[in-house]
């Protein structure tokens, strides 16, 4: 039971890390596009 909980926690942490990294990367790209427009 404890191992399952640890595994689920690790998966959730990985998903959150990847999601935050992707959103940060997309935000950076959006800012670059805005600068190009001006």
C-alpha positions in Angstrom: 0.0 0.0 0.0 2.8 2.4 0.9 4.6 1.7 -2.3 1.5 2.4 -4.4 1.1 5.7 -2.6 4.7 6.6 -3.3 4.3 5.7 -6.9 1.2 7.7 -7.4 2.9 10.7 -5.6 5.9 10.4 -7.9 3.7 10.3 -11.1 1.6 13.3 -9.9 4.8 15.3 -9.2 6.2 14.4 -12.6 3.0 15.5 -14.4 2.9 18.8 -12.5 6.6 19.5 -13.3 6.1 18.7 -17.0 2.9 20.8 -17.1 4.5 23.8 -15.4 7.5 23.6 -17.7 5.4 23.4 -20.8 3.2 26.3 -19.7 6.3 28.4 -18.9 7.8 27.6 -22.3 4.6 28.5 -24.1 4.3 31.8 -22.2 7.9 32.7 -23.2 7.1 31.9 -26.9 3.9 34.1 -26.6 5.9 37.0 -25.2 8.4 36.7 -28.0 5.6 36.7 -30.6 4.1 39.9 -29.0 7.5 41.6 -29.2 7.7 40.7 -32.9 4.3 42.3 -33.6 5.3 45.7 -32.1 
